[in-house]
Amino acid sequence: MKTKHFVSLLVLVGSLVATPAPAFAQKIYWTDVGTGKIQRANLDGTNVENLVNAAPEPLGDIALHEGQGKMYWAADNYYIRRANLDGTDIETVITDFVIAIAIDKLNGRIYWSHGIDWEHGISRADLMGQNYQEIVSTGSYSANGIALDVSSQKLYWVTDHLLWRANLEGSQVEVLIPDAAEFACGVALDLAHQRVYWSDCGVGGSLRRANLDGTGVGGCPDCS
């Protein structure tokens, strides 16, 4: 059996309205580090489509802006590229050492973690890469995953063992959970249920969750 190594994936579910759903709705999107492709499929796994063939360029994190009809992804370790959701019109919007990305659709911004050697941080810019600013310095630790709670103006990220939180402009940085993982490697928010999820890529691997204020830390038995 052929094994694929998925770097990042996103689920985009169409709104429950009485009009026909757009072509990109009810789809799951992912980057595949093994093949160098960006792909999508129906939520049940059928109808896999190849959208971008970036090989041999390494692929990383991916984020969607369905209102724009755009997808953004980390490419070749040094760029954020974007394209239409069908993979056409590829362009570069950010040049940096990119690790993880997230989209603020309400305010039209892209956030990304970056770093090389001992200098790491989180920055943001307009969706075309203008008005760049570094908002958080994470020192010698890279932010391996970032997530946004725009309604509460909060930014979450994971580094090594820690889960962090700050305001969207970078103020009030705090360690939300000090012993979150052996090696935290991704983070996502469930705002409807006020929870934060993160993956532990340490020995054995696991998925954990907590309330957005850091309380109620536990495993995720229903996430397997």
Residue pairs with C-beta under 8 A, 6 or more apart in sequence:
3 34
4 32
4 34
4 35
5 32
5 33
5 34
6 30
6 31
6 32
6 33
7 30
7 31
7 32
7 33
7 59
7 60
7 61
7 62
8 30
8 31
8 60
8 61
8 62
8 73
8 186
9 28
9 29
9 30
9 31
9 62
10 28
10 29
10 30
10 62
10 63
10 64
11 27
11 28
11 29
11 43
12 24
12 25
12 26
12 27
12 28
12 29
12 64
12 66
13 25
13 26
13 43
14 21
14 22
14 25
14 26
15 21
15 25
22 66
23 85
23 86
24 40
24 66
24 69
24 85
24 86
26 42
26 43
27 40
27 41
27 42
27 43
28 40
28 41
28 42
28 43
29 38
29 39
29 40
29 51
29 62
29 64
29 71
29 85
30 38
30 39
30 40
30 62
31 37
31 38
31 59
31 60
31 61
31 62
31 73
32 38
32 39
32 59
33 58
33 59
35 55
36 53
36 54
36 55
36 56
36 57
36 58
36 59
37 50
37 51
37 52
37 53
37 54
37 55
37 59
38 50
38 51
38 52
38 54
38 59
38 62
38 71
38 73
38 87
39 48
39 49
39 50
39 51
40 48
40 49
40 51
40 85
41 47
41 48
41 49
50 87
51 71
51 83
51 85
51 86
51 87
52 83
52 87
52 90
54 75
57 75
57 76
58 75
58 76
58 77
59 73
59 74
59 75
60 73
60 74
60 75
60 77
60 98
60 99
60 100
60 101
61 73
61 74
61 98
61 99
61 100
61 101
61 145
62 71
62 72
62 73
62 74
62 101
63 71
63 72
63 73
63 101
63 102
63 103
63 110
64 70
64 71
64 72
64 85
64 103
65 71
65 72
65 103
65 105
65 127
66 85
67 105
68 127
69 84
69 85
70 82
70 83
70 84
70 85
70 127
71 82
71 83
71 84
71 85
72 80
72 81
72 82
72 93
72 101
72 103
72 110
73 80
73 81
73 82
73 101
74 80
74 98
74 99
74 100
74 101
74 112
75 81
75 92
75 98
77 97
77 98
78 95
78 96
78 97
78 98
79 92
79 94
79 95
79 96
79 98
80 92
80 93
80 94
80 96
80 98
80 101
80 110
80 112
80 129
81 90
81 91
81 92
81 93
82 90
82 91
82 93
82 127
83 89
83 90
83 91
93 110
93 127
93 128
93 129
94 110
94 112
94 125
94 129
94 132
95 129
96 112
96 114
96 123
97 114
97 115
97 116
98 112
98 113
98 114
99 112
99 113
99 114
99 115
99 142
99 143
99 144
100 112
100 113
100 143
100 144
100 145
100 146
100 157
100 186
101 110
101 111
101 112
101 113
101 146
102 110
102 111
102 112
102 146
102 147
102 148
103 109
103 110
103 111
103 127
103 148
104 110
104 111
104 124
104 148
104 150
104 168
105 150
106 150
107 150
108 126
108 127
109 124
109 125
109 126
109 127
110 124
110 125
110 126
110 127
110 129
111 122
111 123
111 124
111 146
111 148
111 155
112 122
112 123
112 124
112 146
113 120
113 121
113 122
113 138
113 142
113 143
113 144
113 145
113 146
113 157
114 120
114 121
114 122
114 123
115 121
115 138
115 142
115 143
118 139
118 140
119 137
119 139
120 137
120 138
120 139
120 140
120 141
120 142
120 143
121 134
121 135
121 136
121 137
121 138
121 143
122 134
122 135
122 136
122 138
122 143
122 146
122 155
122 157
122 170
123 132
123 133
123 134
123 135
124 132
124 133
124 135
125 131
125 132
125 133
135 155
135 166
135 168
135 169
135 170
136 143
136 155
136 157
136 166
136 170
136 173
138 157
138 159
138 164
141 159
141 160
141 162
142 159
143 157
143 158
143 159
143 164
144 157
144 158
144 159
144 184
144 185
144 186
145 157
145 158
145 184
145 185
145 186
145 187
145 188
145 198
145 199
146 155
146 156
146 157
146 187
147 155
147 156
147 157
147 187
147 188
147 189
147 196
148 154
148 155
148 156
148 168
148 189
149 155
149 156
149 189
149 191
149 212
150 168
151 191
152 212
153 167
153 168
154 165
154 166
154 167
154 168
154 212
155 165
155 166
155 167
155 168
155 170
156 163
156 164
156 165
156 176
156 187
156 189
156 196
157 163
157 164
157 187
158 164
158 180
158 181
158 184
158 185
158 186
158 187
158 198
159 184
160 183
160 184
161 178
161 179
161 180
161 181
161 182
161 183
161 184
162 175
162 177
162 178
162 180
162 184
163 175
163 176
163 177
163 180
163 181
163 184
163 187
163 196
163 198
163 210
163 214
164 173
164 174
164 175
164 176
165 173
165 174
165 176
165 214
166 172
166 173
166 174
176 196
176 210
176 213
176 214
177 210
177 214
177 217
180 198
180 200
180 208
180 217
181 198
181 199
181 200
181 201
181 202
181 206
181 208
182 200
182 201
182 202
182 203
183 200
183 201
183 202
184 198
184 199
184 200
184 201
185 199
185 200
185 201
186 198
186 199
186 201
187 196
187 197
187 198
187 199
188 196
188 197
188 198
189 195
189 196
189 197
189 212
190 196
190 197
190 209
194 211
194 212
195 209
195 210
195 211
195 212
196 209
196 210
196 211
196 212
197 207
197 208
197 209
197 220
197 223
198 207
198 208
198 209
199 205
199 206
199 207
199 208
200 206
200 207
200 208
206 219
206 220
207 219
207 220
207 223
207 224
208 217
208 218
208 219
208 220
209 217
209 218
209 219
209 220
209 223
210 216
210 217
210 218
